[in-house]
Amino acid sequence: MRETDVANTKQLLRIVQSVPSPNAEPFKQWLAQVGKERLEEVADPEIAIERAINTYRKKRIL
């Protein structure tokens, strides 16, 4: 019924990378940091477990 524009994760990240605005820079930096952390977790799964435990503990406090 309606035409929509869609993008998968890879396409969306490429779009964000291509935005030349200074306002997009903090978001780009955040994406780079999250990507780095996930790659570290792939290399050392213990990091992922610790992150999950810390996230769970923070949610219990709230």
C-alpha positions as CSV (number, residue, x, y, z in Angstrom):
1,M,0.0,0.0,0.0
2,R,2.8,2.4,0.9
3,E,6.3,2.8,-0.4
4,T,8.8,3.2,2.4
5,D,12.6,3.6,2.5
6,V,14.3,0.9,4.4
7,A,17.9,0.1,5.3
8,N,19.6,-2.7,7.0
9,T,22.1,-2.1,9.8
10,K,25.1,-2.0,7.5
11,Q,23.4,0.5,5.2
12,L,22.2,2.7,8.0
13,L,25.7,2.9,9.5
14,R,27.2,3.8,6.1
15,I,24.6,6.6,5.8
16,V,25.5,7.9,9.2
17,Q,29.2,7.8,8.3
18,S,28.5,9.9,5.2
19,V,26.8,12.8,7.1
20,P,29.3,15.7,7.0
21,S,27.6,17.7,9.8
22,P,29.5,18.5,13.0
23,N,26.3,17.7,14.8
24,A,26.7,14.0,13.7
25,E,30.2,13.7,15.1
26,P,29.2,12.8,18.7
27,F,27.0,10.0,17.3
28,K,29.8,8.8,15.0
29,Q,32.2,8.7,18.0
30,W,29.6,6.8,20.1
31,L,29.2,4.3,17.3
32,A,32.9,3.8,17.0
33,Q,33.2,3.3,20.7
34,V,30.4,0.7,20.8
35,G,31.9,-1.1,17.8
36,K,35.3,-1.2,19.5
37,E,33.7,-2.6,22.7
38,R,31.8,-5.3,20.8
39,L,35.0,-6.4,19.0
40,E,36.8,-6.7,22.3
41,E,33.9,-8.8,23.6
42,V,34.2,-11.2,20.7
43,A,37.9,-11.6,21.4
44,D,37.4,-12.0,25.1
45,P,33.8,-13.2,26.1
46,E,34.6,-12.6,29.8
47,I,34.3,-8.9,29.0
48,A,30.7,-9.4,27.6
49,I,29.8,-11.4,30.7
50,E,31.0,-8.6,33.0
51,R,29.2,-6.0,31.0
52,A,26.0,-8.0,31.2
53,I,26.4,-8.5,35.0
54,N,27.0,-4.8,35.5
55,T,24.0,-3.8,33.3
56,Y,21.8,-6.2,35.3
57,R,23.0,-4.8,38.6
58,K,22.3,-1.2,37.5
59,K,18.8,-2.2,36.5
60,R,18.1,-3.8,39.9
61,I,19.1,-0.6,41.7
62,L,16.6,1.5,39.7
